[in-house]
Amino acid sequence: MLLAIDVGNTNMVFGLYDGDKLRGSFRISTNSERTSDELGMLIAQYYHFHDIACADTTAVVIASAGDVHAHQRHP
């Protein structure tokens, strides 16, 4: 299965594909203070809730249109 991730300034959108078939999708708010462990746990919860094994994911694609930090004001 393929996990596709679209990282935006306000949300990250996830799509889980089995071949050409979308098995499910979900959103998580973009938060630069969230750790990789926290994000991994949220993704794993989605898999568990839908009775999908994390180990079935064979590829990940990540898309991002820009740098979230470029939009923050610095004094």
C-alpha positions as CSV (number, residue, x, y, z in Angstrom):
1,M,0.0,0.0,0.0
2,L,1.0,3.6,-0.6
3,L,0.6,6.3,2.0
4,A,0.3,9.7,0.3
5,I,0.8,12.8,2.4
6,D,0.1,16.4,1.4
7,V,1.6,18.8,3.9
8,G,-0.1,22.2,4.0
9,N,0.2,25.2,6.2
10,T,-2.9,24.4,8.2
11,N,-3.6,20.6,7.5
12,M,-1.8,17.5,6.5
13,V,-4.0,15.3,4.3
14,F,-3.3,11.6,4.2
15,G,-4.5,9.1,1.6
16,L,-4.0,5.3,1.8
17,Y,-4.0,3.6,-1.6
18,D,-4.1,-0.1,-2.3
19,G,-3.2,-0.1,-6.0
20,D,-5.5,2.3,-7.7
21,K,-8.1,2.1,-4.9
22,L,-8.3,4.7,-2.1
23,R,-8.7,2.7,1.1
24,G,-9.2,5.8,3.2
25,S,-8.1,9.4,3.9
26,F,-7.8,11.6,7.0
27,R,-6.5,15.0,8.1
28,I,-4.3,16.1,10.9
29,S,-3.7,19.8,11.8
30,T,-0.2,21.0,10.9
31,N,1.7,21.8,14.1
32,S,5.4,22.6,13.9
33,E,5.7,21.7,17.6
34,R,4.4,18.2,17.2
35,T,7.1,15.5,17.4
36,S,7.7,12.8,14.9
37,D,6.6,10.3,17.6
38,E,3.3,12.1,18.1
39,L,2.6,12.2,14.4
40,G,3.5,8.5,14.0
41,M,1.1,7.6,16.8
42,L,-1.8,9.5,15.2
43,I,-1.1,7.8,11.9
44,A,-0.9,4.4,13.6
45,Q,-4.2,5.0,15.4
46,Y,-5.9,5.6,12.0
47,Y,-4.5,2.3,10.7
48,H,-5.6,0.5,13.8
49,F,-9.1,2.0,13.7
50,H,-9.6,0.8,10.2
51,D,-8.0,-2.6,10.8
52,I,-5.1,-2.0,8.5
53,A,-1.6,-3.2,9.4
54,C,1.1,-0.5,9.3
55,A,3.5,-3.1,7.9
56,D,1.3,-3.3,4.8
57,T,2.5,0.1,3.7
58,T,5.3,-0.4,1.2
59,A,5.8,3.2,0.0
60,V,5.3,6.8,1.2
61,V,5.0,9.9,-1.0
62,I,5.2,13.4,0.7
63,A,4.2,16.6,-1.1
64,S,4.6,20.1,0.3
65,A,3.9,23.4,-1.5
66,G,6.1,25.6,0.7
67,D,8.0,26.2,3.9
68,V,5.6,26.7,6.8
69,H,8.3,28.8,8.5
70,A,8.5,31.3,5.6
71,H,5.0,32.6,6.6
72,Q,5.9,33.3,10.2
73,R,6.9,36.8,11.3
74,H,10.1,37.2,13.1
75,P,10.8,40.3,15.3
